[in-house]
Every structure is written in C-alpha cells, then in structure tokens.
Amino acid sequence: MQQNKITPRLRKRRKPRTTDSNHSLKPSPNLLEQQFDCALPNRVWLADITYVDTNEG
C-alpha cells in the first residue's frame, strides 16, 4: 500500500453518549425474580444492550 500510495479511509471515532441516570423514571419490574428456568419455549426473553451506535448519538 505504501508503494502505491494507497491509504485506508478511517472512520471518525465518536465518543459514546451514555444514559443519564438522574431522572424520575422508575426502573422496570423484575418479573423473573432471578428464576431463570423456563418449562416452555418463548416464555422468557431477555437482553442486555450496553451500547448501540446510532448516527443521532
């Protein structure tokens, strides 16, 4: 690449904007109460999304 004077396009790094925890909204209720066993399929779904990159920030 140096011989041909080719350089990669670099994406601009953005600083992640985290959630503002100073609000009056109550957290969602803990419906499972740490009982993760499930007898039937599709009865319990869960997710943990720490960060989702969007153009809006």
Summary of the structure (lengths in Angstrom):
residues: 57
radius of gyration: 21.4
end to end distance: 33.6
largest distance: 62.3
contacts: 27
relative contact order: 0.22
helix: 0%
strand: 0%
